[in-house]
Amino acid sequence: MSLMPVTDSMFLAVETREHPMHVGGLQLFTPPDDAGPEYLRDLRENLLERTSVREALQRRLRTPVNTAGYLAWQRDPQLDLDYHFRHSALPRPGRIRELLELTSRWHSTLLDRHRPLWEAHLVEGLADGRFAVYSKIHHAAMDGVSALRQLTDVLSDDPADRDCPPPWGKPRSSPPAARPALGALDPREAVRAATGAARQLAEVPGGAVRIAKEMLRAQALTLPLQAPRTMFNVPIGGARRFAAQSWPLDRVRAVASGAGVSRNDVVLAMCAGALREYLVEAHALPAQPLTALVPVSMRSAKDADAGEASGNRIGALLANLGTDLADPADRLATIARSTTEGKRLFRELTPVQALLLSALNVAPLAASPLPGFTTATRPPFNLVISNVPGPRRQMYWNGARLDGIYPASVLLDGQALNITLTTTGDNVDVGITGCRRSVPHLQRLLTHLETALTDLEKTTR
């Protein structure tokens, strides 16, 4: 048995049919030149013979103590890989549109809590000959950073490498896990955890004082519950829409260099410009600027060394998106000032104090399941925009070239839209997840993202 941290069990406690709590990703591949007509069937059969499974993907939930959530994981003694790894084909004409529609449906369904909380789907039938892999895993088992790392750990930078692990496989370079086995709870680990928790709690009062001072100091920080109400901040249903596209990373770099800001600021400005145009089209642009929650990885370099990546170590800052400003250069400058202030404070806080600040930013969401809360209060922020680093080189999987990784994320009541970006090689890959009922014509945001980047390029020439 392995005890579950509160941060992980929370994602189980809040999950409902309307609020699936899994993260996902769509990978797009070009087969190798020597691939025959049975390439994907043979690939799946060969992968299913690889029965070495990552520890995090062997775990299933123990019997719940009550309906509020779960307390522990246990190893599944009868892991059925044929259930978790599925082979599907697209309907004709096999466009990217059909692939995204299928991904939208998969991302809308709940994972089976009687099994390890993950699935992977091998998809053929694209008209251009490419294939895709869509995978999802419950947020209780793995955060988005860990999930992306799991996807990329099985890739190779060698196109001749035909021995890559399956999506559930252990990386060939990973050292032995340092944790105790899931069948037992190590008392020494419990003592160390309790001691560390007590030491961290002692840091909380000082962190609270510092955060309060920053909130009062010239309104330097973007604060929760100050965001305007928008069409995205409404109760949501369980069905999802998913849209995805890639942009050359060099375009983002050029804008960042010309404006003297970070690449993350540029992608936030792309999103801000796209959101502004989308809301203008819908006659729904508020007079106040939108606020984005921007997740920040709290993993140290020590945490990031090879091995089992699981659990949740995510902080969060709020960013002013400047959507009330018509000029793209002014929006970018506003975003850069906002994120600079937030990152400065994060650097000055201890990890536990930074988590306290993050908790203050997201705490109002805990009340979103309460009847009437979402409609009666201002949103703590308008949407989540994540930027997760991906592989820096061109990568391959059993000879197939990786063309893109498109993240699909979690939505909550009052948060009907999520934009998650990652970098793969020379591209920025964008995945947009929206509530099917609340965010119509989601794909238009892709067109507006291109327009926003073009406008930013014009301001830095």
ChimeraX attribute file (.defattr): number of C-alpha atoms within 10 A of each C-alpha:
attribute: neighborCount
match mode: 1-to-1
recipient: residues
	/A:1	18
	/A:2	20
	/A:3	15
	/A:4	17
	/A:5	14
	/A:6	14
	/A:7	14
	/A:8	23
	/A:9	19
	/A:10	18
	/A:11	18
	/A:12	22
	/A:13	16
	/A:14	16
	/A:15	16
	/A:16	13
	/A:17	12
	/A:18	19
	/A:19	20
	/A:20	26
	/A:21	25
	/A:22	28
	/A:23	25
	/A:24	25
	/A:25	23
	/A:26	22
	/A:27	19
	/A:28	19
	/A:29	20
	/A:30	18
	/A:31	20
	/A:32	17
	/A:33	8
	/A:34	8
	/A:35	12
	/A:36	10
	/A:37	8
	/A:38	8
	/A:39	12
	/A:40	17
	/A:41	13
	/A:42	12
	/A:43	13
	/A:44	16
	/A:45	11
	/A:46	11
	/A:47	19
	/A:48	16
	/A:49	10
	/A:50	14
	/A:51	14
	/A:52	13
	/A:53	17
	/A:54	17
	/A:55	18
	/A:56	20
	/A:57	22
	/A:58	22
	/A:59	23
	/A:60	22
	/A:61	23
	/A:62	17
	/A:63	14
	/A:64	11
	/A:65	10
	/A:66	9
	/A:67	8
	/A:68	13
	/A:69	19
	/A:70	23
	/A:71	20
	/A:72	20
	/A:73	21
	/A:74	19
	/A:75	21
	/A:76	17
	/A:77	9
	/A:78	8
	/A:79	17
	/A:80	14
	/A:81	17
	/A:82	11
	/A:83	10
	/A:84	16
	/A:85	20
	/A:86	15
	/A:87	14
	/A:88	13
	/A:89	16
	/A:90	18
	/A:91	14
	/A:92	10
	/A:93	11
	/A:94	17
	/A:95	14
	/A:96	16
	/A:97	15
	/A:98	16
	/A:99	23
	/A:100	16
	/A:101	16
	/A:102	19
	/A:103	24
	/A:104	21
	/A:105	13
	/A:106	19
	/A:107	28
	/A:108	23
	/A:109	17
	/A:110	18
	/A:111	19
	/A:112	11
	/A:113	14
	/A:114	11
	/A:115	19
	/A:116	24
	/A:117	24
	/A:118	25
	/A:119	22
	/A:120	22
	/A:121	20
	/A:122	19
	/A:123	22
	/A:124	20
	/A:125	19
	/A:126	20
	/A:127	14
	/A:128	10
	/A:129	11
	/A:130	18
	/A:131	22
	/A:132	23
	/A:133	22
	/A:134	24
	/A:135	25
	/A:136	22
	/A:137	22
	/A:138	25
	/A:139	28
	/A:140	24
	/A:141	28
	/A:142	23
	/A:143	21
	/A:144	29
	/A:145	25
	/A:146	22
	/A:147	24
	/A:148	23
	/A:149	19
	/A:150	22
	/A:151	20
	/A:152	21
	/A:153	22
	/A:154	22
	/A:155	26
	/A:156	23
	/A:157	16
	/A:158	14
	/A:159	16
	/A:160	13
	/A:161	14
	/A:162	13
	/A:163	14
	/A:164	19
	/A:165	20
	/A:166	26
	/A:167	22
	/A:168	26
	/A:169	20
	/A:170	22
	/A:171	21
	/A:172	11
	/A:173	10
	/A:174	12
	/A:175	12
	/A:176	9
	/A:177	11
	/A:178	8
	/A:179	11
	/A:180	12
	/A:181	14
	/A:182	19
	/A:183	11
	/A:184	11
	/A:185	14
	/A:186	14
	/A:187	9
	/A:188	9
	/A:189	12
	/A:190	12
	/A:191	11
	/A:192	11
	/A:193	12
	/A:194	12
	/A:195	11
	/A:196	11
	/A:197	12
	/A:198	11
	/A:199	12
	/A:200	14
	/A:201	11
	/A:202	11
	/A:203	15
	/A:204	17
	/A:205	12
	/A:206	13
	/A:207	21
	/A:208	16
	/A:209	11
	/A:210	16
	/A:211	21
	/A:212	12
	/A:213	13
	/A:214	16
	/A:215	14
	/A:216	10
	/A:217	10
	/A:218	8
	/A:219	10
	/A:220	15
	/A:221	22
	/A:222	22
	/A:223	18
	/A:224	21
	/A:225	17
	/A:226	16
	/A:227	22
	/A:228	18
	/A:229	22
	/A:230	18
	/A:231	18
	/A:232	21
	/A:233	24
	/A:234	18
	/A:235	21
	/A:236	23
	/A:237	19
	/A:238	18
	/A:239	20
	/A:240	27
	/A:241	26
	/A:242	27
	/A:243	26
	/A:244	24
	/A:245	20
	/A:246	21
	/A:247	16
	/A:248	14
	/A:249	16
	/A:250	12
	/A:251	18
	/A:252	22
	/A:253	16
	/A:254	17
	/A:255	24
	/A:256	21
	/A:257	13
	/A:258	13
	/A:259	19
	/A:260	12
	/A:261	18
	/A:262	17
	/A:263	18
	/A:264	19
	/A:265	24
	/A:266	27
	/A:267	24
	/A:268	27
	/A:269	28
	/A:270	25
	/A:271	23
	/A:272	30
	/A:273	29
	/A:274	23
	/A:275	21
	/A:276	25
	/A:277	22
	/A:278	20
	/A:279	17
	/A:280	12
	/A:281	10
	/A:282	11
	/A:283	9
	/A:284	14
	/A:285	21
	/A:286	17
	/A:287	10
	/A:288	16
	/A:289	20
	/A:290	24
	/A:291	28
	/A:292	27
	/A:293	24
	/A:294	20
	/A:295	20
	/A:296	19
	/A:297	16
	/A:298	16
	/A:299	15
	/A:300	10
	/A:301	7
	/A:302	7
	/A:303	12
	/A:304	12
	/A:305	11
	/A:306	15
	/A:307	19
	/A:308	23
	/A:309	21
	/A:310	21
	/A:311	20
	/A:312	21
	/A:313	20
	/A:314	17
	/A:315	23
	/A:316	25
	/A:317	27
	/A:318	25
	/A:319	28
	/A:320	25
	/A:321	29
	/A:322	24
	/A:323	29
	/A:324	16
	/A:325	18
	/A:326	12
	/A:327	14
	/A:328	23
	/A:329	18
	/A:330	16
	/A:331	24
	/A:332	27
	/A:333	18
	/A:334	19
	/A:335	24
	/A:336	24
	/A:337	16
	/A:338	21
	/A:339	23
	/A:340	17
	/A:341	17
	/A:342	19
	/A:343	12
	/A:344	10
	/A:345	18
	/A:346	21
	/A:347	10
	/A:348	12
	/A:349	18
	/A:350	16
	/A:351	18
	/A:352	19
	/A:353	22
	/A:354	25
	/A:355	20
	/A:356	20
	/A:357	23
	/A:358	21
	/A:359	15
	/A:360	17
	/A:361	21
	/A:362	18
	/A:363	14
	/A:364	18
	/A:365	19
	/A:366	11
	/A:367	12
	/A:368	20
	/A:369	16
	/A:370	10
	/A:371	9
	/A:372	11
	/A:373	17
	/A:374	20
	/A:375	15
	/A:376	8
	/A:377	13
	/A:378	19
	/A:379	26
	/A:380	26
	/A:381	28
	/A:382	27
	/A:383	24
	/A:384	22
	/A:385	23
	/A:386	26
	/A:387	22
	/A:388	19
	/A:389	14
	/A:390	20
	/A:391	18
	/A:392	12
	/A:393	12
	/A:394	18
	/A:395	22
	/A:396	25
	/A:397	25
	/A:398	20
	/A:399	24
	/A:400	23
	/A:401	21
	/A:402	23
	/A:403	19
	/A:404	24
	/A:405	31
	/A:406	27
	/A:407	31
	/A:408	31
	/A:409	26
	/A:410	24
	/A:411	25
	/A:412	27
	/A:413	22
	/A:414	27
	/A:415	27
	/A:416	26
	/A:417	27
	/A:418	24
	/A:419	23
	/A:420	21
	/A:421	26
	/A:422	23
	/A:423	23
	/A:424	24
	/A:425	18
	/A:426	16
	/A:427	22
	/A:428	24
	/A:429	24
	/A:430	25
	/A:431	24
	/A:432	23
	/A:433	24
	/A:434	28
	/A:435	28
	/A:436	20
	/A:437	14
	/A:438	21
	/A:439	17
	/A:440	12
	/A:441	12
	/A:442	18
	/A:443	17
	/A:444	14
	/A:445	21
	/A:446	19
	/A:447	13
	/A:448	20
	/A:449	24
	/A:450	18
	/A:451	16
	/A:452	23
	/A:453	22
	/A:454	15
	/A:455	16
	/A:456	27
	/A:457	19
	/A:458	11
	/A:459	14
	/A:460	14
	/A:461	9
